[in-house]
Amino acid sequence: MVRFVFVRVDHYPSSGNNTSDDSSHVKDTGFDVNTIVVLAALLCTLIGALALNSIIHYALRRTRALLDPEVTKTEGLKKQNIKKIPVEVIKLRGEEVLAAECSICLGHFVDGEKVRVLPECNHEFHVKCVDQWLLDHMSCPNCRHLVAVPPI
């Protein structure tokens, strides 16, 4: 078995027999300087791309809000308009109800309980639950259809 032993020599004697050059020896420094420069450039490019993406996203959102104010509107219906939506009393047929529960509070409907029926989609909810919802939103909690207030 042959073993190679590498010896690092920092000083070479100046003799005519040694024609070796210092450039033939490779320094063991871990990363090459070029590798570090390339990695730094890639990191800067990534940070720049993320910043540009955020700026474009913000600008598009602002432009959309300026062009269509309804996009950013978060107000719901007014109380007097909510009161125009019809209220019905739940009547059990045997043990069966058309809608088993209010999808806002997940509470079951009981016999004789008042529910508000939304005009466009006919979904039923507890009066207190849907009134609170409609103060903040203009759509049905189930299907997201806009709630059209019936004229009186």
Secondary structure, 3 states (H helix, E strand, C coil): CCCCCCCCCCCCCCCCCCCCCHHHCCCCCCCCHHHHHHHHHHHHHHHHHHHHHHHHHHHHHHHHHHHCHHHCCCCCCCHHHHCCCCEEECCCECCECCCCECCCCCCECCCCCEEEECCCCCCEEEHHHHHHHHHHCCECCCCCCECCCCCC
